[in-house]
Amino acid sequence: MDSGLTKPRRGGGEEEEHQQQRKRHSSSTPSPSQASSSTPFDASLFTHTPFYCEENVYLLCKKLCAIGVADPFAIDLFVVFISNENRQVPLWCQKASKHVDGLVLWDYHVICIQSKRSRDRHTLPLVWDLDSSLPVPFPLNRYSNEVVRPSVSLHSKYKRLFRVVHAPTFLRCFASDRRHMKDLNGNWQAKPPTYDPIVSEDGTVNNLDEYIRISSADVVANIGDLVTSLFSSKLGVMLSETQFEIFFSLIHQQ
């Protein structure tokens, strides 16, 4: 597209102009002793295939556990699907954008949030988004301000909803045979990863649509009730934009 909302491959969207300058950030690779801190990592250390964000996050969670950055069982990791009924969600600071502010209109996007529990000090939730031009990881409150930008006035059809799934559950249950990336003639719309498709522990070969089927009707007003539900539900819980940051503050206090 030539206007403010750039729409990469996955689905259509309407145009809306926003001209905002985004800041560039540098990144560095931490030493092993810094692995538990928020010091930026070199994103190239992680497997990344453009337009396959759900698989990128799946492998990211496994890698963070393997290298000791996250809990070995992924207890401190949460997978977040961002979309809405129209599958048109604007996000800024995206590498796929052709615009100076990094604006992209995704049909859906997937990120990882790390929320550590600490007895002696407060630890801010961190966002791992390999498709963002921001450093990884990046503090959730700043990520929200720069990528989600809730202060920007948007048409109701662009309002973002957030499906949050506890990573241990996601790693057991998620599966994708990548059928959503083929056109009607069976041709790939974006080059697929070179590794085998992800199959769930119970042998399911595809359930991606269950995760990206997002509706405002599934948002529960009492956010406190959702914290418990998060750890017992295969598909996690649904949050509105206003609940998003607050929810992770509640998780941290559990």
C-alpha positions as CSV (number, residue, x, y, z in Angstrom):
1,M,0.0,0.0,0.0
2,D,1.0,3.6,-0.6
3,S,-0.8,5.1,2.4
4,G,-0.1,5.0,6.2
5,L,-1.3,1.5,6.8
6,T,1.0,-1.0,5.2
7,K,-0.6,-4.5,4.9
8,P,1.8,-7.4,4.5
9,R,0.7,-10.6,2.9
10,R,-1.9,-12.1,5.3
11,G,-5.3,-10.6,4.3
12,G,-6.8,-7.3,3.3
13,G,-7.3,-4.0,5.1
14,E,-8.4,-0.4,4.6
15,E,-6.1,2.6,4.5
16,E,-5.6,5.2,7.2
17,E,-2.8,7.7,7.4
18,H,-0.6,8.3,10.4
19,Q,2.7,10.2,10.1
20,Q,4.7,9.7,13.2
21,Q,8.4,9.4,13.5
22,R,9.7,6.3,15.4
23,K,12.9,6.2,17.3
24,R,15.6,3.8,16.2
25,H,17.2,1.6,18.9
26,S,20.5,-0.2,19.0
27,S,20.9,-3.7,20.4
28,S,23.7,-5.7,21.8
29,T,24.2,-9.3,22.7
30,P,24.4,-9.9,26.5
31,S,26.9,-12.3,28.2
32,P,25.6,-15.4,29.9
33,S,25.7,-13.6,33.2
34,Q,23.2,-11.1,31.9
35,A,20.8,-13.7,30.6
36,S,18.2,-13.0,33.3
37,S,18.3,-9.2,32.8
38,S,16.5,-7.0,30.3
39,T,19.8,-6.3,28.4
40,P,19.0,-6.5,24.6
41,F,19.8,-9.6,22.7
42,D,20.9,-9.9,19.1
43,A,17.6,-10.9,17.4
44,S,19.6,-13.0,14.9
45,L,20.3,-15.5,17.7
46,F,16.7,-16.7,17.3
47,T,15.0,-18.5,14.5
48,H,12.8,-16.1,12.5
49,T,10.8,-16.7,9.3
50,P,8.9,-13.6,8.0
51,F,5.1,-13.9,8.2
52,Y,5.2,-17.0,10.4
53,C,5.1,-15.2,13.8
54,E,3.3,-17.9,15.6
55,E,6.0,-20.4,14.8
56,N,8.7,-17.9,15.6
57,V,7.3,-17.4,19.0
58,Y,6.9,-21.1,19.6
59,L,10.6,-21.6,18.9
60,L,11.6,-18.5,20.8
61,C,9.9,-19.8,23.9
62,K,11.8,-23.1,23.6
63,K,15.1,-21.3,23.0
64,L,14.7,-18.9,26.0
65,C,14.1,-22.0,28.2
66,A,17.0,-23.9,26.7
67,I,19.6,-21.1,27.3
68,G,18.4,-20.2,30.8
69,V,16.8,-16.8,30.0
70,A,13.4,-18.2,31.0
71,D,12.3,-20.8,33.5
72,P,13.1,-24.3,32.2
73,F,9.4,-25.1,32.0
74,A,8.4,-21.7,30.5
75,I,6.4,-20.8,33.6
76,D,7.3,-17.1,33.2
77,L,6.5,-16.9,29.5
78,F,3.1,-16.0,27.9
79,V,2.2,-16.1,24.2
80,V,0.0,-13.2,23.0
81,F,-2.1,-13.3,19.8
82,I,-3.1,-9.7,18.7
83,S,-6.0,-9.5,16.3
84,N,-9.8,-8.6,16.2
85,E,-13.0,-9.7,14.4
86,N,-11.9,-7.9,11.2
87,R,-8.4,-9.2,11.4
88,Q,-7.1,-5.7,10.9
89,V,-4.8,-4.5,13.6
90,P,-2.4,-1.6,13.3
91,L,1.0,-1.9,15.0
92,W,4.0,0.4,14.8
93,C,7.8,-0.1,14.8
94,Q,7.4,-3.2,12.6
95,K,10.3,-4.4,10.4
96,A,7.9,-5.3,7.6
97,S,6.8,-1.7,7.2
98,K,7.7,0.6,4.3
99,H,7.0,3.7,6.4
100,V,9.2,5.8,8.7
101,D,7.0,5.1,11.7
102,G,7.0,1.4,11.1
103,L,3.3,1.1,10.8
104,V,1.8,-2.2,9.6
105,L,-1.8,-3.4,9.4
106,W,-1.5,-7.1,10.4
107,D,-4.3,-9.6,10.2
108,Y,-2.8,-11.0,13.4
109,H,0.5,-10.8,15.2
110,V,2.1,-13.0,17.9
111,I,4.5,-11.9,20.6
112,C,6.0,-13.4,23.8
113,I,5.8,-11.7,27.2
114,Q,8.1,-12.7,30.0
115,S,6.7,-11.9,33.5
116,K,9.1,-13.1,36.2
117,R,8.1,-13.6,39.8
118,S,10.4,-12.0,42.3
119,R,10.2,-12.0,46.1
120,D,12.7,-9.3,46.7
121,R,12.1,-6.8,43.9
122,H,9.6,-5.7,41.2
123,T,10.5,-7.1,37.8
124,L,8.8,-5.4,34.8
125,P,7.2,-7.7,32.2
126,L,9.3,-7.8,29.0
127,V,8.1,-8.2,25.4
128,W,10.0,-10.5,23.0
129,D,8.9,-9.4,19.5
130,L,11.3,-10.5,16.7
131,D,9.3,-8.6,14.1
132,S,9.7,-5.3,15.9
133,S,12.5,-2.8,15.2
134,L,12.8,-2.2,19.0
135,P,15.4,-4.1,21.1
136,V,14.5,-7.5,22.3
137,P,13.4,-7.9,25.0
138,F,11.6,-4.5,25.6
139,P,9.7,-3.4,28.7
140,L,5.9,-4.0,28.2
141,N,4.9,-0.5,29.2
142,R,7.2,1.1,26.6
143,Y,6.3,-1.5,24.0
144,S,2.6,-0.7,24.5
145,N,3.3,3.0,24.0
146,E,5.5,2.6,20.9
147,V,4.0,-0.4,19.2
148,V,0.3,-0.5,20.2
149,R,0.0,3.2,20.8
150,P,-3.3,3.2,22.7
151,S,-3.3,7.0,22.7
152,V,-3.8,7.1,18.9
153,S,-7.4,7.5,17.9
154,L,-8.5,4.6,15.7
155,H,-11.7,3.5,14.1
156,S,-13.4,0.9,16.1
157,K,-12.7,-1.8,13.4
158,Y,-9.0,-1.4,14.2
159,K,-9.2,-1.9,18.0
160,R,-6.8,-4.5,19.1
161,L,-7.7,-7.6,21.2
162,F,-5.2,-9.8,23.0
163,R,-5.4,-13.5,23.5
164,V,-3.0,-14.5,26.2
165,V,-1.9,-18.1,26.5
166,H,0.4,-19.5,29.2
167,A,3.5,-20.7,27.3
168,P,3.7,-24.2,28.8
169,T,0.1,-24.9,27.6
170,F,0.9,-23.3,24.2
171,L,4.0,-25.5,23.7
172,R,2.0,-28.6,24.4
173,C,-1.1,-27.8,22.4
174,F,-0.2,-25.6,19.4
175,A,0.0,-27.0,15.9
176,S,0.2,-25.6,12.4
177,D,0.5,-27.2,9.0
178,R,0.8,-23.8,7.4
179,R,-2.3,-24.1,5.3
180,H,-3.2,-20.5,6.0
181,M,-0.1,-19.4,4.0
182,K,-1.2,-21.0,0.7
183,D,-3.4,-19.3,-1.9
184,L,-6.4,-21.0,-3.6
185,N,-4.1,-22.7,-6.1
186,G,-1.9,-24.2,-3.4
187,N,1.0,-21.8,-3.9
188,W,2.9,-20.4,-0.9
189,Q,2.2,-16.7,-0.3
190,A,5.4,-16.4,1.7
191,K,8.3,-18.8,1.8
192,P,7.7,-21.4,4.6
193,P,10.3,-22.3,7.3
194,T,12.7,-25.0,6.4
195,Y,12.0,-27.1,9.5
196,D,9.0,-29.5,9.8
197,P,5.6,-28.1,10.7
198,I,4.8,-28.0,14.4
199,V,2.6,-30.9,15.7
200,S,1.0,-30.8,19.2
201,E,1.8,-33.4,21.8
202,D,-1.5,-35.1,21.2
203,G,-0.8,-35.4,17.5
204,T,-3.0,-32.5,16.3
205,V,-1.5,-31.1,13.0
206,N,-3.4,-27.8,12.8
207,N,-5.3,-25.6,15.3
208,L,-3.9,-22.1,14.5
209,D,-7.3,-20.8,13.6
210,E,-8.5,-21.5,17.2
211,Y,-5.9,-19.1,18.5
212,I,-6.5,-16.3,15.9
213,R,-10.3,-16.5,16.1
214,I,-10.7,-13.5,18.3
215,S,-13.9,-11.8,19.4
216,S,-14.7,-8.9,21.7
217,A,-17.6,-11.1,23.0
218,D,-15.0,-13.2,24.7
219,V,-13.5,-10.3,26.7
220,V,-14.5,-10.6,30.4
221,A,-15.0,-7.3,32.4
222,N,-13.7,-8.6,35.7
223,I,-10.0,-8.9,34.9
224,G,-9.1,-10.4,38.2
225,D,-11.1,-13.6,37.3
226,L,-9.0,-14.0,34.2
227,V,-5.7,-14.5,36.0
228,T,-6.8,-17.9,37.4
229,S,-8.4,-18.9,34.1
230,L,-5.2,-18.2,32.2
231,F,-3.4,-21.2,33.8
232,S,-6.2,-23.7,33.1
233,S,-7.4,-22.8,29.6
234,K,-5.9,-24.2,26.4
235,L,-6.7,-21.0,24.5
236,G,-5.9,-18.7,27.4
237,V,-7.9,-15.5,28.0
238,M,-9.1,-12.6,26.0
239,L,-8.2,-9.0,26.9
240,S,-9.2,-5.6,25.6
241,E,-6.6,-2.8,25.0
242,T,-7.3,-1.2,28.4
243,Q,-6.9,-4.5,30.2
244,F,-3.7,-5.6,28.5
245,E,-1.0,-3.9,30.7
246,I,-3.0,-4.2,33.9
247,F,-3.4,-7.9,33.4
248,F,0.3,-8.5,33.5
249,S,0.7,-6.4,36.6
250,L,-1.8,-8.8,38.3
251,I,0.0,-11.9,37.1
252,H,3.2,-10.5,38.7
253,Q,1.5,-10.2,42.0
254,Q,0.2,-13.8,42.1
